[in-house]
Amino acid sequence: MKNSYGTINKNQAVCNTIMCLIFLLYVCPMQLSGADILVQYSHILGGSAMAAYEISHLSHLLTALNRFCVVFFPFYYKTLFSKLGTIVIIHAIWVVSILFCVLFYEILGCLFTFDEVSWTFGFLTTKKCNQMTWYTDLILNTAMIIIILVVNLLTAFKAGKNSRSLMNAAGIKMSKKQKQRELGFIKQTFLQGICLFAGQFTYYLIAPLLSDTVLLFLLLDNSIFKQRDT
């Protein structure tokens, strides 16, 4: 965990833990008690969860780029992902993500707050917020999901090609276990992308069509956790 890859993963794990703790220690008690003071200030925790999510998502992208550089630019890897450089990038991600969420979800008023009707979190349903979050959340994060998916698949393809070339040069056949490992990474990449995209799709395109509050609660809570914890 002392190299750049481990540092990035540790940062992502911290953000995922923060999101889980927010839901465990604040959201669950609020849903069970319905305390007015918790509901009143829920937008602060909602904004914090959004910031943690954006940091985690960007860390996921940074992890994908880290692996990509190992495979495609091995001679420049230590320069591109030095220990100091990685720490600087991570700090920049934190600053940019927090400022981004404060600007759009607090200063401009598109609060990510607790909705007492659906019993879950959501953005304010004003015309301005609907238009803004379509770009700041759906389009932005869907684009990142696609980039992560493409980068990971390119990395898997190149790594597999390099491995087969080395083994062929040495006259060694690839074992069944190695083939399964390659296939497993590709499957994992696809599943992560599908889960993240499903959360976005559910929140923005399916939930607005529902009127049943129980179904809406189950669907939105599932989509939020699917997005925030993948």
C-alpha positions as CSV (number, residue, x, y, z in Angstrom):
1,M,0.0,0.0,0.0
2,K,3.0,2.3,0.0
3,N,3.2,2.6,-3.8
4,S,1.1,4.9,-5.9
5,Y,-1.5,2.2,-6.8
6,G,-1.9,1.3,-3.1
7,T,-2.2,5.0,-2.1
8,I,-5.0,5.6,-4.7
9,N,-6.9,2.5,-3.5
10,K,-6.6,3.5,0.1
11,N,-8.0,6.9,-0.8
12,Q,-10.9,5.3,-2.5
13,A,-11.5,3.0,0.4
14,V,-11.6,6.0,2.8
15,C,-14.2,7.7,0.7
16,N,-16.4,4.6,0.4
17,T,-16.1,4.2,4.2
18,I,-17.2,7.9,4.7
19,M,-20.3,7.3,2.5
20,C,-21.2,4.1,4.4
21,L,-20.8,5.9,7.8
22,I,-23.0,8.8,6.7
23,F,-25.8,6.4,5.8
24,L,-25.3,4.2,8.9
25,L,-24.9,6.9,11.5
26,Y,-27.1,9.7,10.1
27,V,-29.5,8.5,7.4
28,C,-30.7,5.3,9.1
29,P,-31.5,7.1,12.4
30,M,-33.2,9.9,10.5
31,Q,-35.3,7.4,8.5
32,L,-36.3,5.5,11.7
33,S,-37.0,8.6,13.9
34,G,-38.1,11.2,11.4
35,A,-36.5,13.9,13.6
36,D,-37.1,17.3,12.2
37,I,-33.6,18.6,13.0
38,L,-32.0,15.7,11.2
39,V,-34.2,16.3,8.1
40,Q,-33.5,20.1,8.3
41,Y,-29.7,19.7,8.0
42,S,-29.7,16.6,5.8
43,H,-28.5,18.6,2.8
44,I,-25.1,19.1,4.6
45,L,-24.6,15.3,4.9
46,G,-26.1,14.8,1.4
47,G,-23.5,17.3,0.0
48,S,-20.8,15.5,2.0
49,A,-21.8,12.2,0.6
50,M,-21.8,13.6,-2.9
51,A,-18.3,15.0,-2.5
52,A,-17.1,11.7,-1.1
53,Y,-18.7,9.9,-4.1
54,E,-17.1,12.2,-6.6
55,I,-13.7,11.7,-4.9
56,S,-14.2,8.0,-5.0
57,H,-15.2,8.0,-8.6
58,L,-12.2,10.1,-9.6
59,S,-10.0,7.8,-7.6
60,H,-11.4,4.9,-9.5
61,L,-10.5,6.7,-12.8
62,L,-7.0,7.4,-11.4
63,T,-6.6,3.7,-10.6
64,A,-7.6,2.7,-14.2
65,L,-5.1,5.3,-15.6
66,N,-2.4,3.9,-13.2
67,R,-2.8,0.4,-14.6
68,F,-3.0,1.8,-18.1
69,C,0.4,3.5,-17.7
70,V,2.0,0.4,-16.2
71,V,1.1,-1.5,-19.4
72,F,1.4,1.1,-22.1
73,F,4.1,3.4,-20.7
74,P,6.2,1.3,-18.3
75,F,9.4,3.4,-18.7
76,Y,7.5,6.6,-17.7
77,Y,5.4,5.1,-15.0
78,K,7.6,6.2,-12.1
79,T,7.7,9.7,-13.4
80,L,3.9,9.9,-14.1
81,F,3.0,8.2,-10.8
82,S,5.7,9.2,-8.4
83,K,4.9,9.1,-4.7
84,L,4.8,12.9,-4.4
85,G,3.0,13.3,-7.7
86,T,0.3,10.8,-6.6
87,I,-0.3,12.6,-3.3
88,V,-0.6,15.9,-5.1
89,I,-3.1,14.5,-7.6
90,I,-5.2,13.0,-4.7
91,H,-5.2,16.3,-2.8
92,A,-6.2,18.1,-6.0
93,I,-9.1,15.6,-6.5
94,W,-10.3,16.3,-2.9
95,V,-10.2,20.1,-3.4
96,V,-11.8,20.1,-6.8
97,S,-14.6,17.7,-5.8
98,I,-15.4,19.5,-2.6
99,L,-15.5,22.9,-4.4
100,F,-17.6,21.4,-7.2
101,C,-20.2,20.0,-4.8
102,V,-20.3,23.2,-2.6
103,L,-20.8,25.4,-5.7
104,F,-23.5,23.4,-7.5
105,Y,-25.3,21.7,-4.6
106,E,-25.1,24.4,-1.9
107,I,-24.3,27.9,-3.3
108,L,-26.5,27.5,-6.4
109,G,-29.2,25.8,-4.3
110,C,-29.6,22.3,-5.9
111,L,-29.5,20.6,-2.5
112,F,-29.0,16.9,-2.2
113,T,-31.4,16.5,0.7
114,F,-33.7,14.0,2.4
115,D,-37.1,13.6,0.9
116,E,-39.7,12.7,3.5
117,V,-42.1,11.4,0.8
118,S,-39.8,8.8,-0.7
119,W,-37.8,8.4,2.5
120,T,-34.5,8.7,0.7
121,F,-32.1,11.3,-0.7
122,G,-32.6,13.3,-3.8
123,F,-32.0,16.6,-5.5
124,L,-34.6,19.3,-5.3
125,T,-37.1,18.9,-8.1
126,T,-37.0,22.4,-9.5
127,K,-36.5,23.0,-13.2
128,K,-33.1,24.6,-12.6
129,C,-31.9,21.7,-10.5
130,N,-33.2,19.1,-13.0
131,Q,-31.3,20.8,-15.8
132,M,-28.1,21.3,-13.7
133,T,-27.9,17.8,-12.2
134,W,-28.5,16.3,-15.6
135,Y,-25.1,17.6,-16.6
136,T,-23.2,17.8,-13.3
137,D,-24.3,14.3,-12.2
138,L,-25.7,12.1,-14.9
139,I,-23.7,13.2,-18.0
140,L,-20.4,13.8,-16.0
141,N,-20.4,10.6,-14.1
142,T,-21.7,8.5,-17.0
143,A,-18.8,9.8,-19.1
144,M,-16.4,8.8,-16.4
145,I,-17.9,5.3,-16.2
146,I,-17.4,4.9,-20.0
147,I,-13.8,6.2,-19.8
148,I,-13.0,3.9,-16.9
149,L,-14.5,0.9,-18.8
150,V,-12.6,1.7,-22.0
151,V,-9.3,2.3,-20.2
152,N,-9.6,-1.0,-18.2
153,L,-10.5,-3.0,-21.3
154,L,-7.6,-1.5,-23.3
155,T,-5.3,-2.3,-20.3
156,A,-6.6,-5.9,-20.1
157,F,-6.1,-6.4,-23.8
158,K,-2.6,-5.0,-23.9
159,A,-1.5,-6.9,-20.7
160,G,-2.8,-10.1,-22.1
161,K,-1.1,-9.5,-25.5
162,N,2.2,-8.7,-23.8
163,S,2.0,-11.8,-21.5
164,R,1.2,-14.1,-24.5
165,S,4.1,-12.6,-26.5
166,L,6.6,-13.2,-23.7
167,M,5.3,-16.8,-23.1
168,N,5.4,-17.6,-26.9
169,A,9.0,-16.2,-27.0
170,A,10.0,-18.5,-24.2
171,G,8.0,-21.4,-25.7
172,I,5.6,-21.6,-22.8
173,K,1.9,-22.1,-23.1
174,M,-0.6,-20.0,-21.2
175,S,-2.1,-22.0,-18.3
176,K,-5.9,-22.4,-17.8
177,K,-5.5,-20.4,-14.5
178,Q,-3.9,-17.5,-16.3
179,K,-6.6,-17.4,-19.0
180,Q,-9.3,-17.5,-16.2
181,R,-7.5,-14.6,-14.5
182,E,-7.6,-12.5,-17.7
183,L,-11.3,-13.3,-18.3
184,G,-12.1,-12.6,-14.6
185,F,-10.6,-9.1,-14.8
186,I,-12.6,-8.3,-18.0
187,K,-15.8,-9.6,-16.4
188,Q,-15.2,-7.6,-13.2
189,T,-14.6,-4.4,-15.3
190,F,-17.9,-5.0,-17.2
191,L,-19.9,-5.7,-14.0
192,Q,-18.5,-2.5,-12.3
193,G,-19.4,-0.4,-15.3
194,I,-22.9,-2.0,-15.5
195,C,-23.6,-1.5,-11.8
196,L,-22.5,2.2,-11.9
197,F,-24.5,2.9,-15.1
198,A,-27.6,1.1,-13.7
199,G,-27.5,3.3,-10.6
200,Q,-27.4,6.5,-12.8
201,F,-30.1,5.1,-15.2
202,T,-32.4,4.1,-12.3
203,Y,-32.1,7.4,-10.5
204,Y,-32.7,9.7,-13.5
205,L,-34.8,7.7,-16.0
206,I,-36.9,5.2,-14.0
207,A,-37.6,6.8,-10.6
208,P,-39.4,9.9,-12.1
209,L,-41.9,7.5,-13.7
210,L,-42.9,5.9,-10.4
211,S,-45.6,7.1,-8.0
212,D,-45.7,4.3,-5.4
213,T,-43.7,5.6,-2.4
214,V,-42.6,2.2,-1.1
215,L,-41.3,1.1,-4.5
216,L,-39.7,4.5,-5.0
217,F,-37.9,4.2,-1.6
218,L,-36.6,0.7,-2.4
219,L,-35.5,1.7,-5.9
220,L,-33.8,5.0,-5.0
221,D,-32.1,3.6,-1.9
222,N,-30.7,0.7,-4.0
223,S,-29.6,3.0,-6.8
224,I,-27.9,5.4,-4.4
225,F,-26.0,2.7,-2.7
226,K,-25.2,1.1,-6.0
227,Q,-23.7,4.3,-7.3
228,R,-22.0,5.4,-4.1
229,D,-20.4,2.2,-3.0
230,T,-19.2,0.5,-6.2
